[in-house]
Amino acid sequence: MHRGASAWNRWLGVGLASCLAVVTLGLAFTGRLALYINPSSNWFAIPMAVLLLVGAALSFLLPLGAEEDHGHDHGTGGHGHDDHDDHDDHDHGDDARRARPSGRAVVGTLAAVGGGVMASGVMLSVVLLPPASLSAEIAQTRDVGSAPLFAGADVVALATHGDTAKFGVGDWASVFATATNPDAFEGDAVTLTGFVTPLSSGGGFQLTRLVITHCVIDAQPASIPVAAAVSTPRTGKWVEISGTVRSTASGRLEIAATTVKDVAEPRDPYEY
């Protein structure tokens, strides 16, 4: 195989994988890996990144193109000279056909090169661009129109007994979606941080956080309605609200906010 093609194949394999490993370790050392995966998966992601780098370093012990040559037989295979002469014309015909690339081979080569270029572009953008959290616009596009349930019955039971000090937006979203006795939560004090998304109807706004199960690919928005006397902050703005839970005339729960304070995006913007 041509050395240039061998180098390209090695870049698509070992090179891109090494870039991913370096990014993973860099994010872990700077405490920003949680922007991409659930911290509970760090025990797996970090050792795998180290193992991948070790394997990439060892791969340089193999010369370029050697992986393509190991199965070739360059011997005569026991064929005599007369046999070669008998099939000479046939062999030359086969060689000529092999020298002309078929349309399928050309399309396959172009597809492989195009895919490699796109994969390289994506990986280099990950390396060069600073890490960033998912935006409020993405949260809105992932809103399925009904509240996803991020917790089980035990969370609702804790809320009923007033043990909500560590509740986040996702926990309260589950409580709001599943509570069969809204009056039981009347007057519960809350202080929560999230970003603003619009309500589908009525006044106020939604306080939203993205909740991750494994990584940002499965991130889903958790939202709770907020009623406040202040003007509605712009969509995507991070705020901290303090207030109480109340039951509306329609029987749904909402937060009656007494304060709405602008805050910077938290270092860890997701809930898990």
Secondary structure as UniProt FT lines:
FT   HELIX           3..10
FT   HELIX           11..15
FT   HELIX           16..29
FT   TURN            30..31
FT   HELIX           33..35
FT   HELIX           39..41
FT   HELIX           42..59
FT   TURN            60..61
FT   TURN            64..65
FT   HELIX           66..69
FT   TURN            70..71
FT   TURN            77..78
FT   HELIX           81..86
FT   HELIX           88..99
FT   HELIX           103..128
FT   HELIX           136..141
FT   HELIX           153..160
FT   TURN            161..162
FT   TURN            165..166
FT   HELIX           169..178
FT   HELIX           182..185
FT   TURN            186..187
FT   STRAND          189..197
FT   STRAND          205..211
FT   HELIX           216..218
FT   STRAND          220..228
FT   TURN            235..236
FT   STRAND          238..247
FT   TURN            249..250
FT   STRAND          253..262
//
